[in-house]
């Protein structure tokens, strides 16, 4: 068991509870439990969005190389972190302190930002308005810790095609401070080769990578990360609470669907699929929101187009899992939909995610049903055939999935012990050992 100080780069607890994406809530809940059981020392946190995101257009502006731009950022961070920033401090106290807490604008701003980002308006604005204060706070936490653990989630898989996440800047700051680092619970995918020059140096410097599936390990090795630094660790969501499943007792099969709202779905194809599932299986259809920010508009469009039997409401994590557990089949294009279905022992038909993460999870799981392409009118026949087979074998599939989920959950503790031990070994020397 460890006894040093870990600097954990995850959103704070209240933020986690308000996160719109329920997959993120689950992995944060699981990670918190795993660190609590594998690390006996203290934990310190920082707001994960303390650093800016840089779009590809911003990164490619001008003639500077990635190495020069990185050095410019490091110099800027060092100056900000060393500065007392008295003017920013005074303005921050004025704007966000009790003197102006009565302003009526905070309530609508908080309501909007909590739904979109899980933060209050003041929490979202502060690091952007006062970057020197954010940098100083981050540097102080680095000075107080023995090692850094970053919950990378999907930000190093889903979004690298659009921008360089602020988390990479935070990770580079940890490297500058000489702290061992662990990137945990993530998938890695770079769909724009131009970004590799930005990402590779930071990823190669990480002490230990704990990726969620084998395909991400292979991509990191191809990037030049030493294979001995990479562990394939089940998603931390498997350590989160799992409610007792109440099975559907109706004679009609209950089929749950999840359709991501952060990319444009083919509503006509989904409406046709729903009509054919009703006709072919005499099924009831429920739409389940995986993200309270993006998915409700899709649910409404499908309700208007098809008259869903059960629309589902904006659920919390426990209610979402219970709804999945009640279904006879889940058809989902969300990665965590497949994770939750495995936990709940519900047969699932996976549709492709934005990256390889669902394919990687399904392959490592040894699941018999292949990941199908995002639904279009041409793919309806394949989905119906796969759904037919899964409904016919759902009892056996349910038992197999429950057993696999239990195995993955039991693996997590051993794997996170290995992560902490790797940080412990790297932290001895000038810093107090974590052991």
N, C-alpha and C positions, 0 to 999 in steps of 0.2 A: 504493500500500500504506500502511496506517495504522501509526502508531508510538506512540499514546497508550495509556491504560489503559481497558479495557472491564470493567465490572462485569456479569457474566453471571448472570442469575437462572435457573439450572437446577440440578437435583440434582447433587451431586458424582459423580465417576466410579464409585466403588464402589456407591453407591446406584443409579445407572443400570443397572449390571449385574444388580442384584437386583430391578429393577422387575417387578411381576407382569404388567403389560400390555405385550405385545411390540410393539405399535404405538408406545408411548411409548419403548421401548428404541431402536427404529429411528429415530425422529425426533431423539432425543438424540444417537445415533451420527452421523447425518447432519449435525446442526447443529454438532457438535464439529469435524467435518472441514471444513465450510464456513468456520467462523470461523478455523480454522487456516490456510486457504488465502487468506483475504481480509483478515486482520488480522495485521500483523507485530508489534504491540505486546504488552503484557502483558495477561493475563486474571486477574481475581479472581472468586471465586464466593461465594455464600452459600446456606445451606439454604433451599430455596424455601418451606418451611412455617413460616417464622419468625413469620408473622402469622396471626391466627385467621380461621376462616370464620364468617360471620354468617348464620344462617338468616333466612328471611323473617319468622318470628315474632319473632326478636330485633330485627330492624330496625324492625318496625312497632310495637313496644311503646312506649308513652308518646306524648307529643304533639309531640316534637321533629321538625322537618323534616329531610330528608336533609342539607341544608346545615349545620344545627346539629349533627347527629350526626357529619358529617365533621369539623367543626371541633373537636368534643370529642375525636375520635380523634387529630387532629393535635396538639392540646395534650397529650394523654396520651403520644403517641409522643415528642414533644419533651422532656417531663419525664423519661421513662424513658431516652432516649438521652443526656441530659445528666448523669444520675445515675451515680455510681460504683457504686451498688447493692452496698455492701460485704457486707450480710447475705446477699443472693442469691449473691454470689461465693463466700463462705465455704461456704454450703450446697451449692452446685454442686460445689465441689472435694471436699467431703466425700462427697457421694452418688455422683458419677460419677468420682472420682479413683481412684488405685490402692489406697487404704486399704480400699475396699469392693468392689473388683473381684472378689474371691473369692466373693461372695455367690452361692449356687446359684440364686437367683431370676432372674438375668440370662439364663441359658441358655434356659429355656422362654419368657421374655418376648421375647428376641431372635428365637427361632424363630417365634413367632407374628407379631410385627410385620414381620419380613423378608418373610414370605409375603403379608401383607396390604398393606404399604405400601412395601416395599423398604428400610426403615430398620431399624437395630437398635433395641431398646427404649429404650436411653439416648439415641440420636439423636432419637427421636420424642418423648420426654418432656421433654428439656431446654428447648426454647423455650417449652413450655407451662407448666412449673414455674417458669421463671425468665425472664419476658418482658422485664424490664429489661436483662438481659444480652444477649438477642437483639436488642433495639432498639439498644443501644449498639454491638454488633458491626456491625449493619446500617448505622448512621450513620457508623461509622469507614470502612467500605468505600465508602460514598457520597463521603466526603470525599477518598478516595484515588483516585477514578476520574475519567475525563473524560466518560464516557457510559455508559448502561445499556442492555443488551439483555435482554429478557425472552422466554423461550420459553413462550408462552402455551398452546400445545397445545389441548386440548379444554376447559380450565377456563373459558374465556369463551364456550363454546358449549353444552356438555353440562349444566353445573351451575348456570347462573344462574337456572334455574327453582326451585332448592332453596335456594341460599345465595349470599352474596356472597363470592367466593374471597379468601383472604388475599393472593393476588397483586395484587389491586387496591389493597390497603393498601400493599404494597411499592412499587407503581408511584406511588402518591400521595406516598410518602416521597421518592422520587426527584425528583418535581416540586417538592416543598418545598425540596429541596437545590439546585434549579436545574440539574439534569443533563439533557441531551438523552436521550430515551428511544426505543427501538425495540421494538415488539411484533411478534414474528416467529412464523411457522409456526402460524397458528391460524385457526379459523373463529369467526365472531361471530354469536351468536343470542341474543336475549332473548325468551323465551316468556311472561314475565310483564311486562306493561306497567308495573306498579308499580315495577319495578326500574330502569326507564330513568332516573328522577331520580337514582338512586345512581350509575349507570354512566356516563351521558353526560358529566359534567364531566371525569372522569378520561380517558375515551377521546378527548375533544376536545383534551386537552393533550398527547397523545402526538406526538412529533416525526415518526415514520414508522411506518406500519402495513404489515406484510407478511402479507397474508391468503392463505389457500390456494386460494380460489376466488372467482369473480366475484360470486356471490350475497352473500358477506360484505362485499365492497366496497360493493355497493349499499345494504346495511343500515347500514353506517357513514356513508355519505353522507346517508342519511335521518335519521341521528342528529345530523347537524350537523358531522361530521368533514370538513374540506376535501378535495376529491377529489385534489388534488396531493400530499397526504401519504400516499396509499394506493397500494401496489403489490400486484398479484396475482402471487404467487410460488409455484412448485410446492412441494409438501410436502418438507421437508428429508429425509424418509425415502428419497427418490430418490437422495440422495447417499451412502446407506449401502451397504455391500458387498452384492453380489448373487452368490450361489453359482451354479455351473454347473448348469443344469437337466438331469436325467436323465429322459427321457420314458418313459411307461408303454409297455412292450413287449408287454403281454398283449392278447389278442384282445378281452377284456372292457374296456369303458370304465371308467376310474377317476374317480369323482365325489367331490370333497371338499366337505364342508359345514362352515360355521362358524355357530354359534348362540350369540348373546350370553347370558351367564348373569346379567348385572346387570339384566335385566328378565325377567319371567316368560314363557317361551316356550310356545307351544301344542304340547306334546309329542305329543299325539294326531295333530295335523296333520302334524308332521314325520315321525312313524312311518308315516303313510299315504303321504306323499310318497316316502319311502325305499322302501316296498313297491312303489309304482307305477314308480319309476325302475328297480328291479331287473327288474320284469316287462317294461317297455317297452324298456329299453336294454340289458338283460342286464348291468347295471353292478355294479361293486363300490363300496361306500360307505365313506369314511373320514371320521372326525370330527377336526377340527384345532382345538386350543385357541389362541385369540388372547390369552387372559388366564389366567394360572395361578391367579388368585384366584377368579374367578367361573365359568369354563367347565368345569372337571372334573366338577362335579356334574351339569351338563347332559349331558355325554358319558355318564356312568354311567346316567342316566335313559333316554337313547336306546338305550344298549347293552342295558339290561334290557327295553326295549319292542320292539326290532327285531332284536337280535343283529347289530350292525354287523360288516361283513366285516373292517375294520381300524379299531381304535379310536384309534390314535395315542397317544403318551405326552405328558407335559408336556415340551414342546420348548423349546430356546433359539431365538433369532431365526433363525440360519442354518438350523437343522433345519426350522423352520416354512416358511421360504421354499423350501427344497429339496422339501418335501412338496407345497407348492402347485405348484411347477414340474413335479413328476411327474404331477400330476393332468391329466386331459383337460378338466375343468370344475370351477370353484369356485362354489358357491352360498354367499353370505356376507351376513350382516347387520352385519358390522363394516366400518367405513370403511377401516381399514388393510388389510383383506382385499382390497379392490379395488385399493389401492395396490400391495400385494405381487404380486397376480396380474398387474398391468400390468408390473411389473418382470420377472417371470418368464416373461412371454409366455403366460400361461394364460388361456383364455377364462373370463370370470366372469359370473355372474348376480347383480347387486346387489339386495339387499333394503334397505328404508329404515332409516336410522339414527335416533337420537333427535332429530336436528336436520336441517337442510338440507345438512350437509357432504357426504354421499355424493351427493346429487342435484347439488350444485354441482361436485364433482369429475368426475362422469360427464358432465355437460353441457360443462364446459371441455375434457375429454378428447376430445369428439366421438365417444363410444362409441355403437355402434349399438343396444345393448340398453338399454331404459329401466329405471329403478329401480322395482322392484315393491314393493307394500306388505308389511309384516311378515306372515309366513306364517300363514294360517288355513285352515280346511277349504275355504272359498269360493275361496281363491287357488291351490289346487293345480293346477287346469287351466291357469292362466296360466303358472305356473312350469314345468310340463311342456312346454308349447308353446315357451317361450323356451329351455329346455334342449335340446329337439330341434333347434332352429335353430342354437344355438351349437355343439353337437356336430357337426353337419353341416358347419359352416364353420370348425372350430377351427384348421385349419392356417393359413388366411389370417388369421384373427383373431390367432393367435399372432405372426405376422410383423408385423402392424400394431401390436400392443401393444408389442413389443420396440422398434420404431422410435420410437414415441411416448415410451416410457420413456427412451430415449437422448436424445431431444430435450429432455425435461424436466430430465434430469440436467445436460445442457450449459447450459441456461438458468440453473440455480441459481447458478453462480459469478458470472455477470454480475449477477444480481439482488442477490446478497449484497454484491457490490462497491458497488452502488447504495445499499444500506442503510447500509454503512459510510461512504460518501461523504456521505450525508445527515446522519449524526451528526457527521461531521467539520466540515461547514459550520456546523452549529448550535453546535458546541463552541468555536469561536474567539471571542476576546474576553477575558473574565476568566479563562477556563481555557485550558490549553495545547491547541492544535489536535491532533486525532487524526492529521492528515496529517504 
